Amino acid sequence: IPPPPSPADVPIAGFFGFRFIGDGPGIELMYGLQAECWGKGLATEACLAALEYLWCSTGYQQVYARTDPPNHKSVQVMLRMGMTHESTTESMITYVLRRRM
């Protein structure tokens, strides 16, 4: 059995996580992928795992995700997560997902 590759030899596909919106208390789900990783379901899968962690580990009742209007693929990820449209400005589309009781 060959040894696993060292972390330095494994390319990074992207990032996923949460940040406070402004001074809080709202939080935003953020994500991004390298172009060669697009269209494989990775963003949706990673975002759903992040949401599962959020709901199981915190008391947050809702989470936001935002993108610029031309980024239709990001909007599709938000919709697959079950998010609903909150607002649109010239520079930002905002979606929200509320915790289900």
GIQUI-V552139 format. One record per backbone hydrogen bond with DSSP energy under -0.5 kcal/mol. CO is the residue of the C=O (numbers start at 1). NH is the residue of the N-H. E is the energy in kcal/mol with one decimal. If there is no record, write none. Layout:
# GIQUI-V552139
co: (CO,CO)
nh: (NH,NH)
e: (E,E)
This chain:
# GIQUI-V552139
co: (6,7,9,11,13,15,17,19,20,21,26,27,28,28,30,32,34,35,37,41,42,43,44,45,46,47,48,49,50,51,52,53,54,61,63,64,65,67,68,70,71,72,73,74,75,76,77,78,79,84,87,92,93,94,94,95,96,97)
nh: (9,10,11,13,34,32,30,28,22,24,21,64,19,30,17,15,37,38,40,45,46,47,48,49,50,51,52,53,54,55,56,57,58,99,97,29,95,93,71,72,75,76,77,78,79,80,81,83,82,96,94,89,67,86,87,65,84,63)
e: (-1.9,-1.0,-0.6,-0.5,-3.1,-2.0,-3.3,-3.0,-0.7,-2.3,-2.8,-2.4,-1.7,-0.5,-2.1,-2.4,-2.4,-1.6,-0.8,-2.3,-2.8,-2.6,-2.6,-1.9,-2.3,-2.6,-2.3,-2.1,-2.4,-2.9,-2.1,-1.9,-1.6,-3.5,-2.5,-3.5,-2.9,-3.2,-2.2,-1.9,-1.5,-2.1,-1.7,-2.2,-2.3,-2.3,-1.5,-2.3,-1.5,-2.6,-3.1,-3.1,-1.9,-3.2,-1.6,-2.1,-2.8,-2.1)
